[in-house]
């Protein structure tokens, strides 16, 4: 059984995961608007991953006899000044999410809620990958700054994300 505090915090994290999906779909739409369909695809896949994170939390709250409470999802930013700026924002967002997961674990430990602690360990590992994925693309965009046309090669590569 979840404590009232952990139930509330898990619901907050659920909302953040839905917001993450929304943010990445907004980035996908931005890339669509500048005709970078590979970048768009990468962000669409990322948004789907976020929905799967939300689903994990949704199911966990239910399994622990808690109640899922959906809140309004904040309107995401809709434009960026460059592909680099969008990916830098995505990394910033993932670092924020990592911090939220760490705070949630701290609360779970304070409440002696081992099940929630163990559940959240999956997210700890996932956040390492999430930050690494965004960092990898940022590094590539920076490397390609000096190479005209490089962005189109990267667009082709990002289109292959499964
Ligand atoms: Fe679900 Fe990208 O954190």
Boltz pocket constraint, residues with backbone or C-beta under 6 A from the ligand:
constraints:
  - pocket:
      binder: B
      contacts: [[A, 17], [A, 20], [A, 49], [A, 50], [A, 53], [A, 94], [A, 97], [A, 130]]
      max_distance: 6.0
